[in-house]
C-alpha cells in the first residue's frame, strides 16, 4: 500500500477477504499489476521433445502445494497409462520438529501409490525450462496460491498446464482454453484432468498455444513496467 493507493498482483484478496471492490476501497485506488515473466527464458517448447505420459511438478514439496493429492492421483492415472511417471522438483519442507515432509510422504503412502514417483530435489530456476519442455503435463494443484509464476511460466512454453481452482487460478487459466483447473483436494479430479490431457494430445497442443498468447498479454515485462510507472505517477501527482 502506498498512501491512498493499493497494489496487488492478483484479484484473489477481493474474493477471499473483500479487501477491495473493483478499483476502489474506502477511497483508496486499487491497481492489479502482475509479476513479469522472462519470455526469453520460458520459450515455446518443442513438442517433439515431450516424453509421453510424463508429469512434472516444480515447487516446494509441502502440503499446501497439493503434492500429496497429486501423488494419490497416480494409481488412477496408471490404471489407464501404466508407464506414467511423476517427476517432482523442489526443496523439501520441514515440520517444526525439523522432520522432513518428503519422508513423511514416504511413510504414509504405500509403495503402490509411490510407484513411478521420483523426487529429484531442488533445481535452479535456469534449468527448469528444459525440464518443463520434456513434460507432457505440468501439474500445480496447490491448495492456496498468491500469484505464483510456475503456471504462467509453463504456459508461456505452450505446455499443457494443470492448475488449481483455488486462489488466483481462474485468473490465470481459462478452463479448457488455456489449461485445466482442478479441485486441489480431490485426487480423482486431478487424475481425471491429467488423463484428459493424455487422451487429447492435439487439443493439449492448441491449449498450449492459447496459453502462451494469453500470458504474453498479461505478464510481459514492458507492459508491467509501464503499469508500474503509471501507478506511481498517480501517487506522485495526485
Order of alpha helices (4+ residues) and beta strands (2+ residues): beta-alpha-beta-beta-beta-alpha-beta-alpha-alpha-beta-alpha-beta-alpha-beta-alpha-beta-alpha-alpha-alpha
